[in-house]
Amino acid sequence: MNEIEKSSIYSFKSKKFNKKHFIFLLIGLLFTLSLLGIAQYSSAQNTQKAQDSFTLATKLFNESNIKGAKKNIEDALALKPNNSDYKNFITRIENAEKSLEGITNAEQLIENGMLQEALEVLNTANSPDLGIDVKSSFLIQKITPTILAENQIQVQKYLSSKQFSDAKEKLNGLISLYAGKKDILDELMRDYNLISELEKKQSQQALSKLSKRYDKFQDITWYSSPNSPRYRNYNAFYIYFGSSDNSKLSLRLVVQYESDDWLFIDSAAVNVDGVNYSISGDWERDHDSRIWEWIDETLDDREMIEAIIKSKSAVIRFEGNQYYNTRTISASQKQSIRDVLLAYDGLRS
């Protein structure tokens, strides 16, 4: 076979191959285009379904059908999870749902007479949808006069017994609750500032009543009630404090036990209207014809001191290594403690 014949055969085979190859390519292309068309069609369908669910969710939400609206917007998000409109709308629905639950709970609290607790709940029911914020505001206005009146009575009780910190704490709670109500807040702040001024004056008066003793070696001025004993051989329960470089030091607690026989005290506790408070410290001892044991420590439990001041009954129990003894904290001791605490709180650092 000559070269010309061979060339003709190869040319014929190449033409056959190219034709077959072209057919396969054409089929593949048609299949790919078909898949793309199906995908585009499916995507378009999903977009439409999501939009239909969103439209229905909006309609149901406006009709106060929270449950139905939430289900439909969740369906829309399942089809189009990155759609910002859908995300924002489900946030609105959930906020409205939570606020409605809050109003229901608040109404139950109001019915049970728990007005302040109801107010706390209503302050979180702030959805602007479905008139929720309007209903919440209406309920707040309804219960506010009673809340303010009840708290004012309590504040006056605190003031009559010179419990200024308790009065201010009560007002602070109301200030937090009515933070967004300017007219009420202004009135509460006026009361708070008046009490602060009154507390300052009372503190200055209390400070003027205290005995002062200057320690030139430590450069400390010590303040204590004139009713507190200067020596250890007396039964006593009192507090005092020092001031140095115009800065007040920590409060200190002194507990003294005097008797004709040793107790060898290693601990003590105070029963205040049925509640026990422990007193810890290193007990010291001395004697002549009688004995006395005492501690003089930094006051770690101010709550105990405040409870004693307000108490009807406060009894201290001294625990020895074999026996115990009790002493009642008297009304005059409570008054002395109150004066020192008031002066301490009012003394500017």
C-alpha positions in Angstrom: 0.0 0.0 0.0 1.4 3.3 -1.1 1.6 6.4 1.1 -1.3 8.1 -0.6 -3.6 5.2 0.1 -2.5 5.1 3.8 -3.2 8.8 4.2 -6.7 8.4 2.8 -7.5 5.6 5.2 -6.3 7.6 8.3 -8.2 10.6 7.1 -11.4 8.6 6.8 -11.0 7.0 10.3 -10.3 10.5 11.8 -13.5 11.8 10.2 -15.5 8.9 11.7 -13.9 9.5 15.1 -14.6 13.2 15.1 -18.2 12.8 14.2 -18.8 10.3 17.0 -16.9 12.5 19.5 -19.0 15.5 18.5 -22.2 13.5 19.1 -21.1 12.6 22.6 -20.1 16.2 23.4 -23.4 17.4 22.1 -25.3 14.9 24.3 -23.3 15.9 27.3 -23.9 19.6 26.6 -27.6 19.1 26.3 -27.6 17.1 29.5 -25.7 19.8 31.4 -28.0 22.5 30.0 -30.9 20.4 31.1 -29.6 20.1 34.7 -28.9 23.8 34.8 -32.4 24.5 33.6 -33.8 22.2 36.3 -31.6 23.8 39.0 -32.7 27.3 37.9 -36.3 26.2 37.8 -36.0 24.6 41.3 -34.3 27.8 42.7 -37.0 29.9 41.3 -39.6 27.7 42.8 -37.9 27.8 46.2 -37.7 31.6 46.0 -41.4 31.8 45.2 -42.3 29.4 48.0 -40.2 31.3 50.5 -41.8 34.6 49.4 -45.2 33.0 49.7 -44.4 31.8 53.2 -43.1 35.2 54.1 -46.2 36.9 52.8 -48.5 34.5 54.7 -46.4 35.0 57.9 -46.8 38.7 57.6 -50.5 38.4 57.2 -50.9 36.0 60.2 -48.7 38.2 62.3 -50.8 41.2 61.7 -53.8 39.1 62.7 -52.0 38.3 66.0 -51.5 34.7 65.0 -48.0 34.4 66.4 -47.8 30.7 66.2 -48.8 30.5 62.6 -46.6 33.5 61.6 -43.6 31.9 63.3 -44.1 28.6 61.5 -44.3 30.2 58.1 -41.3 32.4 58.5 -39.3 29.4 59.7 -40.4 27.6 56.5 -39.2 30.6 54.5 -35.8 30.6 56.3 -35.4 26.9 55.7 -35.6 27.6 51.9 -33.6 30.9 52.0 -31.6 30.9 55.2 -29.5 33.9 54.3 -32.4 36.3 53.5 -32.0 39.3 55.8 -35.7 40.3 55.6 -36.7 36.9 56.9 -34.2 37.0 59.7 -35.3 40.4 60.8 -38.9 39.4 60.7 -38.5 36.3 62.9 -36.7 38.5 65.4 -39.7 40.8 65.5 -42.0 37.8 65.9 -40.0 36.3 68.8 -39.8 39.7 70.5 -43.5 40.1 70.3 -44.1 36.5 71.5 -41.8 37.1 74.5 -43.5 40.5 75.3 -47.0 39.0 75.1 -45.9 36.2 77.6 -44.5 39.0 79.8 -47.9 40.9 79.8 -49.7 37.7 80.7 -47.3 37.0 83.6 -47.6 40.6 84.7 -51.4 40.5 84.8 -51.2 37.4 87.0 -48.7 39.1 89.3 -51.0 42.1 89.5 -53.9 39.9 90.4 -51.8 38.4 93.2 -50.9 41.8 94.5 -47.2 41.5 93.5 -47.1 45.0 91.8 -43.4 45.7 91.9 -42.6 42.3 90.4 -45.2 43.0 87.7 -43.6 46.3 86.9 -40.2 44.6 86.4 -41.8 42.2 83.9 -43.7 45.0 82.1 -40.5 46.9 81.6 -39.3 44.1 79.3 -42.6 43.9 77.3 -41.4 46.6 74.8 -42.4 45.2 71.4 -43.9 48.0 69.2 -46.0 45.4 67.3 -49.6 44.5 67.9 -50.1 47.3 70.3 -48.0 45.5 72.9 -46.1 48.5 74.2 -49.3 50.4 74.5 -50.9 47.7 76.7 -47.7 47.5 78.7 -47.7 51.3 79.3 -51.3 51.2 80.3 -50.7 48.5 82.9 -47.6 50.4 84.2 -49.7 53.6 84.6 -52.4 51.6 86.4 -50.2 50.1 89.1 -47.7 53.0 89.5 -49.7 55.1 92.1 -50.0 52.1 94.4 -46.4 51.1 94.0 -45.2 54.6 94.8 -47.5 55.0 97.7 -46.5 51.7 99.3 -42.8 52.5 98.9 -43.2 56.0 100.3 -44.7 54.6 103.5 -41.7 52.2 103.8 -39.3 55.1 103.1 -40.9 57.2 105.8 -40.6 54.3 108.3 -36.9 54.1 107.5 -36.5 57.8 107.9 -38.3 57.9 111.3 -35.8 55.4 112.6 -32.8 57.1 110.9 -32.2 54.2 108.6 -31.0 56.4 105.8 -29.2 53.7 103.8 -32.3 51.6 103.7 -34.4 54.5 102.6 -32.0 55.3 99.8 -31.8 51.6 98.8 -35.6 51.5 98.5 -35.6 54.6 96.3 -32.7 53.2 94.2 -34.8 50.2 93.4 -37.7 52.4 92.2 -35.3 54.6 90.2 -34.1 51.5 88.3 -37.7 50.4 87.7 -38.7 53.9 86.4 -35.5 54.7 84.5 -37.5 55.5 81.3 -40.3 57.6 83.0 -38.9 61.1 83.3 -41.7 62.6 85.3 -41.6 59.9 87.9 -37.8 59.6 87.9 -37.4 63.4 88.6 -39.6 63.1 91.6 -37.8 60.0 92.9 -34.4 61.7 92.4 -35.6 64.8 94.4 -36.6 62.5 97.3 -33.2 60.7 97.0 -31.2 63.9 97.1 -33.3 65.2 100.1 -32.6 62.0 102.0 -28.9 62.3 101.1 -28.8 65.8 102.5 -30.7 64.8 105.6 -28.3 61.8 106.1 -25.3 64.2 105.8 -26.7 66.5 108.4 -27.5 63.7 110.8 -24.0 62.2 110.2 -22.4 65.5 111.1 -24.5 65.7 114.2 -23.6 62.1 115.1 -19.9 62.9 114.5 -20.1 65.9 116.8 -21.4 63.6 119.6 -18.5 61.2 119.4 -15.4 61.2 121.6 -12.1 61.8 119.8 -8.7 60.6 120.8 -5.6 61.5 118.8 -2.7 59.1 118.6 0.3 61.2 117.6 2.6 58.2 117.2 0.2 56.6 114.6 -1.2 60.0 113.4 -4.7 58.6 113.8 -7.8 60.2 115.3 -10.0 57.6 116.9 -13.8 58.1 117.1 -16.0 56.3 119.5 -19.3 56.8 121.5 -18.8 58.5 124.8 -20.9 55.7 126.3 -18.3 53.1 125.3 -15.9 52.2 128.1 -12.3 53.3 127.9 -11.0 50.2 129.7 -11.3 46.5 129.2 -12.7 45.5 132.7 -16.3 46.2 131.7 -18.9 44.3 129.8 -19.3 46.0 126.5 -20.3 45.6 122.8 -19.4 48.6 120.6 -17.8 49.8 117.3 -15.4 52.6 116.6 -13.2 53.8 113.8 -10.1 55.9 113.0 -9.3 58.7 110.5 -5.9 59.5 109.2 -4.8 61.9 106.5 -8.5 62.8 106.0 -9.2 59.1 105.1 -11.4 57.0 107.3 -10.2 53.6 108.4 -12.2 50.4 108.6 -14.8 50.0 111.4 -13.7 48.0 114.3 -15.7 45.8 116.7 -15.0 45.4 120.4 -16.7 42.7 122.5 -15.8 42.5 126.2 -16.7 40.0 128.9 -16.2 40.8 132.6 -16.9 38.4 135.5 -15.5 36.9 138.7 -14.4 33.7 137.1 -12.7 32.6 133.8 -14.7 31.4 130.8 -11.6 31.1 128.5 -13.7 32.2 125.6 -12.8 30.9 122.2 -15.8 32.0 120.2 -19.0 34.0 120.4 -22.3 34.4 118.6 -25.1 36.9 118.5 -28.7 35.9 118.2 -30.6 38.8 116.6 -34.3 38.3 116.5 -33.8 34.5 116.0 -30.9 34.8 113.5 -27.4 33.8 114.6 -24.3 35.7 113.6 -20.8 34.3 114.5 -18.0 36.5 115.9 -14.5 35.5 115.3 -11.2 36.8 116.5 -8.3 36.2 118.9 -9.5 36.6 122.4 -7.3 38.3 124.9 -7.5 38.0 128.8 -6.4 39.8 131.9 -7.4 40.0 135.6 -6.9 41.5 139.0 -9.6 40.7 141.6 -11.9 40.0 138.7 -11.3 38.7 135.1 -12.0 40.2 131.7 -11.7 38.7 128.2 -12.1 40.6 125.0 -11.5 41.0 121.2 -10.8 44.1 119.3 -11.0 43.3 115.6 -11.8 44.8 112.2 -15.5 44.6 111.6 -16.1 42.0 108.8 -19.9 41.6 109.2 -21.6 45.0 108.8 -24.9 43.2 108.1 -24.8 41.9 111.7 -24.3 45.4 113.1 -27.2 46.8 111.1 -29.4 43.9 112.2 -28.5 44.6 115.8 -29.4 48.3 115.5 -32.9 47.4 114.1 -33.5 44.4 116.4 -36.1 43.9 119.1 -33.8 41.4 120.8 -30.0 40.9 120.5 -28.2 38.4 122.8 -24.6 37.6 122.7 -23.4 34.1 123.8 -19.8 33.6 124.9 -18.5 30.0 124.4 -15.8 28.9 126.8 -13.7 25.7 126.8 -16.2 24.2 129.3 -19.1 26.6 129.9 -20.9 29.5 128.2 -22.5 32.7 129.3 -24.9 35.2 127.7 -25.3 39.0 127.8 -28.1 41.1 126.3 -27.1 44.0 124.0 -28.9 47.0 125.6 -30.9 49.7 123.9 -28.3 52.3 124.9 -25.6 50.1 123.3 -27.6 49.9 120.1 -28.0 53.7 120.0 -24.3 54.2 120.5 -23.6 51.7 117.6 -26.1 53.6 115.5 -24.4 57.0 116.2 -20.9 55.7 115.3 -22.2 54.0 112.1 -24.0 57.1 111.0 -20.9 59.3 111.7 -18.7 56.8 109.9 -20.9 56.8 106.8 -21.1 60.6 106.7 -17.4 61.2 107.2 -16.0 62.3 103.8 -12.9 60.3 102.7 
